Amino acid sequence: MKPPFYITTPIYYVNDVPHIGHAYTTIAADVLARYHRMTGRQTFFLTGTDEHGQKVQQAAEKQGVDPQAYTDRIVTRFQDLWQRLTISNSDFIRTTETRHTTVVREILDALLEKGDLYENTYEGWYCLFDERFWTEKDVVDGNCPDCHRPVEQIKESNYFFRMGQHQDWLIKHINANPNFIRPESRRNEVLGFLQQPLGDLCISRPKSRLSWGIPLPFAKDYVTYVWFDALVNYISAIGYLADDAKFKTWWPASIHLVGKDILTTHSVYWTTMLHAMGLEMPKTIFAHGWWTVDGEKMSKSRGNVVDPNAMAQEFGVDAFRYFLLREVPFGQDGDFSKTAMIQRINSELANDVGNLLNRSLTMVERFAGGIVPPPRPSQDRDLEREIKEAVAGLKDRLDTRLGALEFHRALEEIWRIVELGNQYIERSAPWKLAKDPTKKETLENVLYTQMEILYWLALFFYPFMPTTSEAMAKQLGITIHFSDPVLATTKWGAFLPGITIAKGQPLFPRVETKPTQPEPEASTKQAAAPETPQISIEDFQKVQLKTGKVIAAEAVLKSKKLLKLQVDIGTETRQIVAGIATKYAPEDIIGKLVVIVANLKPAKLMGVESQGMVLAAGDKEVEGLLSVIESVEPGTKVK
Ligand code: MSP
């Protein structure tokens, strides 16, 4: 039995509206929490808000309201966003709650008693924004080395935590536990930082300067430094000093997820605080990278702060969740752009998965009356074996990938099944089997296999795209209790035949981009103008012609002429809209080898994107599609 899994996000400051940075960490934590629950591991997922400190006090003052009223209002923005993004947190801690403030005060008392805190006069440079002191050598031209704002000289009496005395122990602990601070590069950074003598930490602020904080229990003129207060949330929320059994169940945390900018506070302040309290260390502190937006730093002053609500509204919650974790390796910085998101949505979701799902459901409807047939002896044993092995081994591979927080790789592993599924349909060609009554059982087996693949995909997608998985299950005609340990075993053959499917709306719609060639049906005319000028061979060579196999076809709504085709051109599947509906019904051309113009700029025809053109003979009306008389692979160059 694996030990319980306890994962945390940073608690977010309530002086600001939530942005993609906040959404990123919380979605990542959600994926891990959901995954571990599905594998049967007891899981606790904590997030919350950091509500004390100067920034919040100032933000409240600006609005002329009392800080508590201000935080009560702003906290709902985070809570509402998490609901919208389907975040499955087990608890939400606010640092203004009594269950938290009491624990902070008790810890302070205990540390004072042990001699770990002392009072001293301090003179130094203070950064108002970062709410921390800097030494003379840290300050760069009168500015804070962290946020680059001017620092102020401040002399005051304060309370200090004897952090420095834990330095040697901390270095040893980091060295002895390779998974303690990750990724590797960040671990080295912290070890580098610890080569300098570690000073003590000022943990109080005089009320005369800042009143919005937890009062020190032993000195009425002071409040607690916001970081000393905030970090304690990780234990106050799980019953430290209040509910022993609960605390013992969850502590030590399995993973603290943080952004790279708050790694020092977690890996140095928090760990030494815990050590002083005599508590165990968290297993892993993982620092992820930062998002830029269209290549620029995200900031209010630049006006480019990405609102997760707007993204969810425009692209759908699950597509947004998918993109954030697929686009960039988790420890690295990455760039957010709508263009990149649209590309991934259209190619990986709409094309890869959407096609697999829609084609499979359509075929069960068309060839089996909408009822999933039973599995039968297979025609393509090799590919089926590969699929079964890929599914059966996927859970172990995800354990490894997600254990290393390689979300993008985990998704790649899942997409391998999507690819195999698409390949399987093309190779089995159910539309051909359907025409041959002697192939009835083979067809049944293919349809069953397609459904089973989709069943497993619904399961494996769930941590990343929970709403989509639920909708997929519905379309497959089944109920999956995703909160049960459904991934505890992954054995092929779990999908039951005889189920009536319920094909509904497409779950992975394409995002339509602005048309580059706003021509309606005109470009479907393949006839040349009567006086066509001669062109050079160079001109001709500009046109890239390729063979492609039509793997799906359907009519374009409200058009008598247009068919929407999915054409496999070896390296990718293209969506091509062709004016051939007067000549061909969709089922006539599925499986046919055609010739396409592969480098034609995408255009929209009747609102549907077309990424190329199929060649056909005929003047006003299409008389026949072009093909190749020998059987060649899709994607072969035509010259
Ligand atoms: N309140 C503290 C954390 C206390 S934890 C005991 C705090 N809050 S914050 O709201 O300012 O930031 C929260 C998180 O957002 C940090 O992990 C930070 O790294 C992350 N991000 C802020 N901007 C970001 C990007 N542009 N990209 C990715 N994450 C970013 O710090």
Residues whose N, C-alpha, C, O or C-beta is under 5 A from the ligand:
A	BS01	MSP	P10 I11 Y12 Y13 G21 H22 D50 A230 L231 V258 G259 K260 D261 I262 G289 W290 W291 M298
